[in-house]
Amino acid sequence: MANQSALSNPINESGGVMPFRASYGKLMMWYFLISDTFTFVAFLVSYAAIRMTNLEKWPNPSQVFKSIPIHGLDNWNLPLVFVSIMTFILILSSVTMVRAVQEGAMMNRKGVVKYLIPTIFGGILFLVCQYLEWTHLIHEGMTMTNNPFPGSNGDFAHQFGALFFSITGFHGLHVFGGVILNTYLLLQTLKGHYDRLGHYEMVEKIGLYWHFVDLVWVYVFLAFYLM
Amino acid sequence: MAHHHTPEKLENHLAMTQEEYDHHKSDVYKTTVILSIITIVEVAFALFYEAYLIPKDWPVAPLKVSLVVMSLLKAYWIMFVFMHVKHENKGMKLSIFLPFTLLIWMIISFIWEGSYWNKSHTSQRFVKETKTEAPAKVHH
């Protein structure tokens, strides 16, 4: 293999050397994701600090996220059920994504298309769920500056709304970006671009981004709904 | 010189054998089951104390600690199987994970700072309340 010979020569300055046996694009995607992790951690850490400052005022998640925000179901007391469904949507769309990556590695264009479509569908479904939840909470009176849900001492932590909308919103923006990238990937695959190129590495790179969005949700879910 | 500039068709450097493919595929489905089970357990644990399914005076710290541990496990499975870190070489693994060590102290210190601020401002409020109460007692 060409790459192998480049790797075995330590002073090869002609280019084509692959550090860590990973391509430039894949490595840069990883480093972008690390920097994005730091942004999300900054968000979640400020959430944790502000929550600790207002511990007794902080609302109980099962009283904030207590119903399914769909007309007709919104009067039932089903705490955390809707967000669990959203979590499963994101996990399953991560599963179909990794299957698309594997089909791409096998140069199976039909397989990539077959698994990219449910991945995009899952992303859109998640965004629709988030729209429903946000609309429901805004309807209940929660905004960037107002929080109608009292904590254990009956007081209101007014930062709750701002943190909730900015952090879940920033995550939602990433999901939206992922849907756009995956749609681009689907169109390029359908056009046969990656077959002409000889490999489906772009599926792997965008796949990494998509799994990262799922990974971040694990911690947004933990911070806002489980804790 | 009749050189046509045609884009060079590269080899598929991601290629797997059928055996590897089958192995990776079953790994993915196994991970799906693991992630689903952990998520269900997490939601159940959260409801235990959020919806007061356990007595109110029971300590919730063990439940909260296990929620953090379960989330770390989910992150492990997503990174190692879905993002196939498992199959990357050692240098790459290190370059991904070493930057995260910078975050450990950041997380601890901010939570520490938050709870310190809460204590100091609650005790200040306590001082203020006792101060406003004190003159009332004198006048009475």
Interface residues (C-beta under 8 A of the other chain):
Chain A: M1 A2 N3 P19 F20 R21 A22 S23 L27 W30 I34 T37 F38 V41 V45 S46 A48 A49 I50 R51 M52 T53 N54 L55 E56 N60 P61 S62 P79 L80 S84 T87 F88 I91 L92 S94 V95 M97 V98 R99 Q102 G104 A105 M106 M107 R196 L197 G198 H199 Y200 E201 E204 G207 L208 H211 F212 D214 L215 V218 Y219 F221 L222 Y225 L226 M227
Chain B: P7 K9 L10 E11 N12 H13 L14 A15 M16 Y21 H24 K25 V28 Y29 T31 T32 L35 S36 T39 I40 E42 V43 F45 A46 L47 E50 A51 K64 L67 V68 S71 K74 A75 I78 M79 V81 F82 M83 E88 N89 G91 M92 S95 I96 P99 F100 L103 M106 I107 F110 I111 E113 G114 S115 W117 N118 H121 T122
